[in-house]
């Protein structure tokens, strides 16, 4: 089964400890010995799931996780939920007891085959009496089917594989098997299955590029391996239409895309001149995490078209857009031959578009200039200034992982000048913080040097990720914004009585020393004294070949007020212009 998965394209396996999964572990080790896959280990199944998801998200090809039976399988659920919502392939292989032991009180025997069913694209099982009872062709067919479901409509797939005892062959039996297998002629690795596309013969919905409109690019939820055609299509449509682009930092827009309005989150609702009443909206992927943008889109009167990258599920919480799931590349491919090469420059629509874009670009430039004046990169650290500085100081094209809650929102607002210069990743599928560090390490394993920007609660929530970092020496710089609790809650209209206590109920500051915790895993650590030292500190972290932790302490209450003050000042500036 594993051999067939490897021949389909499986390149990496994350292995968790267990006895029932022993046959799968030995098979994975044999494939690694033959140089056909790479293998890493993790003692925490939740961490393993997110690490594999990071690898899958970066590569566009499924990574597999192997676990034993029982609660080990339940720990895979958070990663499976995120893979489902972010439409990324993730193969979860669990060992199980045979059917004769089910529902009879046998040790470590639960109905695990149902744990992941609600979020998986497909769930398959080996022979219920044990894998030894299956025919080779049956197991090959199971592997082929799993791989097809993983990549045709990308998402998680669960293979539950029962094993009957005895579980493990002795060493002489293992050597005999692998010697025989190594002498066999390996199959050529096949390409991943073609992504799912709509089966309807109807033409894709059209928009008129000669009339005013705007492009809203939400978080990218396609496969990394299909990103290039998406970006080419986005460039093609923007060049033909001249429409402005409001892009989420996770949208994976190409560097050099024209018409990008970077500080839209700070400009809305009053800082962008009003669209014409009939203006069209091309929405790409899921909704960015911005209530201001949601309200603005809900107020528009013109037609809205939502294009997803093969995800047929409804993705419009506003229920105002027509959705088409064939992907932007296919939409542009089918629509572009019907269009003239360039708009009629003298047309009223073209003039309206140029006027709109010019006004928005001027407003955008003014906000960027104003932010630089309001947020100097000096003195005690605050989160808005830190994000502005990081956008300027991090090397171009260096991938960034943003923890959910405050970091991803602050990057969207204050590091917006960076939009389009690098790939950014985050948990925007289900917006959790479950495996922040582990997923970032998976990204670094595939992409090379990577930066994770995280808060203290998100990092502590996945502290077992440090085990992966230490064991694998992956090139990840973790920039920890330590504000003594959940800073996102300071930005919400929450009132508590003195007896309840805001910190106790919401912020939940912890007493763990993050530097000591990282150092206990042999991770190099450094404390940032002030923003003036940020360039030197970043150089220290990025010069290392393995993981490192840079801690920046901030005041969440002061920063929450600073965010409000900045927005008010920028809105006032916009109203005066």
Protein Blocks (a to p, Z undefined) as FASTA:
>chain_A
ZZmmmmnopabdcddedfklmmmmmmmmmmmmnopaccdddfblklmmmmmmmmmmmnop
acdddddehjllmmmmmmmmmmmmnopacddddddddfklgonlpahiacfklmmmmmpf
bdcdddfkbjklpcfklmmmmmmmmmmmmmmmgcdddddddddddfbdcfklmmmmmmmm
mmpccddddddddddddfbfbdcddddfkbgcdddddddfbdfklmmmmmmmmmmmmmmn
opacdddfklopaehiahiafklmmmpmklpccddfklccddehjddddfklmmmmmmpm
bdcddddehiabdcbfnopaccdfebjklmmmmmmmmpcfbdcfkbmklmmmmmmmmmmm
mmmmmmmmmmmmmmccedjddfklmmmmmmmmpcghiacdddehjlmmmmmmmmmmmgop
accdddfknopaklmmmmmmmmmmmnopadddddfklmmmmmmmmmmmmmnopacddddd
dehiafklmmpccdddfklopmlmmnopafbdfklmmmmnopacdddfbfklmmmmmmmm
mmpmbdcdddddddfklmmmmmmmmmmmmmmmmmmZZ
